[in-house]
Amino acid sequence: MAQPLEGLETCGADSKLYLKPVGFVDSPQWHESKNKRLNNSLIWFSQIEYSIFEVGKPNRRGLVNITQWPEWSQALPAPMAERAAALFANLTRRHEALQCGERMLRFDQPHVMGILNITPDSFSDGGKLQDDPDKAAEAGLAMATSGASILDIGGESTRPGADTVWEGDEIKRVVPVIERLAHCGAVLSIDTRKAAVMEAAIAAGAHLINDVSALLHDKRSLEVAGVSGLPVVLMHAPSSGKDPHKGEGYGNIVTHTLDWLEQRVAEVVAAGFERDKIIIDPGLGFGKSLTDNLALMNNIAMFHALGQPLLIGASRKRMIGALSREAPVDQRLGGSIAFAHHAIQQGAQVVRVHDVPETVQALQVWRGMRDAGVTAPV
């Protein structure tokens, strides 16, 4: 049996345990009782990678097989054993479907969220759809027809250095598009930090709120989101002020982001919000270096221990250019699909993308392989 680390009983009060599901299994039925399902997804894991962080001491890491997990985790010191049980329960909990207007958003398979920017200055496609709600709605409908489950409609750019948009202008940009797409069959997400924009978008037919400030930028946002009863995406960013990219750097970006999201989810729930209606996003590219972004991408599976569906948005971002000879924004399709595919393989429930048809096709191929593995005869 895997034994708890020597000296673990001396861990101080500031020590913290983190869990990451690893050892993914292609055909779980061939290894019955030796793996666990990651949430209600199409992914099964056979091992737990644990990490213990304590100020002033070396980080401690190890692997535990699923068959050994109950005995190993119960042998931990009491506070850590309780946390281990809670984190493991989150890894294996079933995420309930979300009713979003006419559509039920289930989490037994991953979803593509199409980006629909109604802005003059977004880093990738700014200006293409501004001031033409009919053209913007046509673009959204094309994404939905191509397989996007969710359309993320935004009227303010959050790229580094972007100017803040007056809420009245933001409303004028997004509301006509939402009204035209209200019955397109896709879930309509309003991408905004402002309570007034949320209210106008909800009245126009939005089904989900996506806030890069995790409902911190506007003092009324938490109340508006809670009263609406709509699901919300809480994203990590280094600042909830005017510039969401402004920060002072990080120690360990992965544990910092995990801790921040864990605390923010707890705060939102304590304010009366339903936990089952919260989706989390680690905020790739927001005040984070290339090294930070890659560390987050390599540890996506750790975020499932927070117990919420996970959204990953890496599409066309600067890190793709940094890894591919400074490829310009419109030449980052391959990298965008690579990141989306990796996120899905790590159990992400939603990937936010610009290139919907290509990403949907990649997801469908992945889904076919998973189905074949799960249903293959013994």
N, C-alpha and C positions, 0 to 999 in steps of 0.2 A: 504494500500500500504506500502511496505517496505520503510522506510525513510532513507536517508543518515545519517551516524553516526553523533551524536551531536559533534560540534566542528570541523567538517571536513573542514569548510571554513578557519580554522586557520592553515591548513597543510602548512609546509614550502616548499621551493623550492626543497629540497632534498627528499621529500616524494615520494614514488613510489608504484604504484598499480600493483597487480598481480591477475590473474583470473584462476580459476580451474573449469572445468565442473564437476558437480557431479549429484547425483540423476538419475542414468542411468535407462532407461525404457526398459523393455523386449519386450513389444508390443506397439510401439508408436502410432499405428493407433487407439488404444483404448483411447488415450488421445490427440486427435488432437488439435493443436494450443497451447498445454501446454508443448511442448518439442521441441528441435532443434536437427538436425542431426550434429554429430561431424564430420566436414569435409565431405567427401563423403564416409564415412565408414558405417559399419553396427551397429553403436552405436548412441543412442539418449540420450540427457541429459535434465533434467527438472529444474535444478537449477545451479546457479553460486555461488561458494564460492570465496569471495574476501578477499584479504589481503592487508593491507596498512602498509608499513614500513617507519619509519622516525627516523633519528638519534636522540637519547636522549629521545624518547617517547615510550610508550608501543606499541607493534604491535597490530593492529586492524583487526579483522576478522568478517565475517558475511555471511549469505546466502540470496540470492535473487532468487525468483521464476522467471522462464522465462517470465511468463505473466506480471511480474512487472518490468522486466529489462529495457525496453525502458524509462519509466518515471523515474525510480531510477537513471539510469546512466546519463541521461540528466540533472539531478538536481545537479550533482557533480560540483565542481569548474572547470572552463574552461580547464586548462591544464589536469586535471585528467579525465574529461569527454572525451576529445579527445583521451587519451590513452585507456580509457575503450572501446570506439567505435572501435579503431584499434585492440585491443586484441580480442574483441568479433568477429569482422570480420574474424580474423585469425582462430578462433575456428570453424567457420561455412563455411570457404572458401573451394572450391573444388580444390583438388590437381590434376593437370593435369598429364596424363600418360607420362611416359618417354620412348622414343624410344631407346632401347639398342640393337644394332645390329639387329638380326632377330626377337627379342622379344619386345613386348610392355609391359612395367611394369605399370600396373594400380594400383591405390591406393583405390579402392572400396572394397578391401579385403586384409588381411594381408599376408605377404610373409615370407618364411623361407629362410635364407641365410646360406648355409653350409660352415663350416670352413675347408679349405684345406691348412694345414701348410706344406711347403716344407722346413723344418728347422730341425737342429739337437737338438734344445733345447727349443722348445715351452713347456709351463708348462703342457699341457695335452697330446699331441701326438707327441712331438718332436722326430725326427729320424725315424719315421715309413715309411716316404715316400721320404726321402732325397736320392738323387743320383739315383733315378729310376723314370724318367718321365712317363714311360708307366704305372707303378703301381699307380703313383699319378693320372694320367688321368683316370685310371679305377675307383679309389676311387671317383673322381669327377663325373664321369658318373653315378656311383651308387647313389650318392646323388641326381643328377638331375632326375634320373629314379624314385627315392623315393619321389620326389615332391619338391625339393629345387628349388625355382625360381632363386636364385642367388648363385654363388660359389665365395667365398672370398679367393683368392689365395695369400699367403704371403710367403716371403723368409727370413724374419727377425723376431725373437721373440721379443716381447715387454713386456715380463714378468719382474718383478722386478729383477734387477741385471744382466739382459742379456747383453752380449757383442754386440757392434755395428758391423754390417756386412758391409764389403766393397761393394759398389754398383755393382761392376763387379761380385762378387760372388752371390749377390742377383739376378741379372739378369740371370745368368746361372741356378739358381734354378727355377725361375718362368716362363721364356719365353718358354722353351720346353713344359711345362704343358699347358700353355695358347694356344699354337699352336695346341696341340692335342685336346683341348676341344672347339676350336673356333666355331664349329657348333654342339655342343651337345644339344642346345635348351635352355640352361640356360643363364642368364646374368652373364658375367665373370667380377668379381671385382678384382682389384689389390690392395692388402693391403700393402702400402708402404708409407714412409715419404720422399723418395728421387725422385727428378725430373728426373734423368737419368733412374731410374727403371720405372717410369711412362711412359716415352717416349718409352722405349723398350717394355713394356707391351702393350701399345696402338698399336704399330706397329705389335705386334703379334696377336692382336684381342681382347684386353680387352675392356669392355663396360662402366666401372664405376671405379672411383678412391675412395678408402677408406683410408683416411689419419688420423692417430691418433693424429697428431699435427695440424690438421685443416689448412694445407698448410702453416705452420709457420716454420717448421724445416729446410727446404731447401729454400733458397731465390728465386730459379727459379720455385718452385712448383706451385705457383699461376699463373704464366704466362703459364706454360706447361698445366695446367688444363684448363685454359681459352681458349687457342688456340685450344685445342683438341675438345672442345664443348661437352665433356662427363659430365654426372652427377658426383657429388662429395659428399662424406660423410665427414662432419666436426665434429670432436669429441673433447670434452673437456678433457684436461689433465692439471695437474698443471704446467707442463713445456714442452716447445718445444725443449729443449736441448737433450743431449745424453740420459738422463734418464727421460722418460715421467712421472714417478711416483714421482719425487722429488718435494716437495712443503713444505710450511710452515704452513699447516693447513688452516681451513676455519672458518668463523663465522657461517653463515647460509648456509649450503652446497647447498640447493635447489635454493635460490635466487642468490647465487654467480654463480652457474653453468648456470642458466637462463640468468643472466646479461651478462656473458662472451660469451655465444653462440649468444645472441641477438647482441652484439657488433661485434662479428666475422662475422656473416652473413652480417651485414651492411657493414663491411669493404670489404668483398669479392665481394658483389654486387657493391659497389662504384668503385671497380677495374675493373668492366665491366662484371662480371660473371652473368649469368641469374639466377634470384632468384628461378625460377621453377625447376632448376636443382640441388638444394641444399637439402641434407638430413642431419639431425642433430642427434648427438649421445651424451648423457650425460657422457659417459666414465666411466661406472661402474668399480670399482676395480682399476682405475688409480689414485694412490695417495690418495685414499679414505679409511676411516675406515669402519668397519662393520656398525656402526651407520650412517655414511654418506651414504653408499650404500642403506641401508634400507629406509632412508629418501627420497632418490631419487626414489626408487621403489614405495614408497607409494604416490609419487606426480608426477608420470609419466604424468598424464593428464594435469598438468600445462604447460608442454612443448609444447602442441598443440597451445598455445596462441602465440608462436613465428611464426606460419604460415608456417612451413616446415614439410614434412614427417619425422617421427621419427623412429630411429633404436635403439633397445635395445639389448645389448650383456651381458648376465649374465651366460652363459653356463659354467658349471663345475668350476666356480670361487671360490676363497678362502672363500667367505662369506657363500657358501653352506656348506662347511666343518665346518665352525665356528658355524653354526646353527644345525648341525647334528652329534655331537659327533666326530668331526674331521674326517669325512668320507674322504678317499683318493680320488684323482682325478677321478679314474675310477669307483667310486661308488657314483657318484653325479647325476645320471640320474633323479631320482625323484625330487630332488631340482631344477635341470635345467628346467624340464618341468613345475614345479610349477611357477617359475619365468617367463618363456615364456608365459604361459597361463595368468598370471596376467597382463603382458605387453600388450597382445592382448586385454584383457578385458578393459584395459585403453586406447585403441585406437592406440597402436603402429603399424605402418605400416610394419615394418620389425623386425624379431627377428633373431639374429645371433647365431647359435648353432653348436655343434659337432654332436649331435645325431639326424640326420635328419629324419629317418623313424618314430621314436617315437614322435617327435615334430610335424611332419606333421599330424600324426594320431590325436594328441590332438587338433590341429587346425581344422581338418576336423570335429571332433565331436562338437567343439565350433561353427563352421560355421553352422552345421546342426541345432543346438539349436537356433541360431540367425535367420536362415531362417524360422524355425517353428514359432518363436515368431512374426516375421514381417508379415508372410503370414497367421497367424491364423485367422479364421473367427471371426467377431465381435459378 
